[in-house]
Amino acid sequence: MPLLSTFLQFRVCDDSGRRYDLDDMAIALLESDYPAVTHFVYRNSERQQMMLPWHAVTGVDWPDRKYC
């Protein structure tokens, strides 16, 4: 299981292929030792803070460290 510090090195990419640095993640604070990630937080090209819901992620590119 990857650590949070590993995930924060990833980038978010959109359908157009643009990539954005991942700023943070939102998690579900349930009664669990391993809370689920619910959203990824990043800034778009206009530097506006955006949230990508986990269910919108279609893949994880481990070698290039990005979520698509």
Secondary structure, 3 states (H helix, E strand, C coil): CCCHHHHCCCEEECCCCCEEEEEEEEECCCCCCCCCEEEEEEECCCCCEEEEEHHHCCCEECCCCEEC
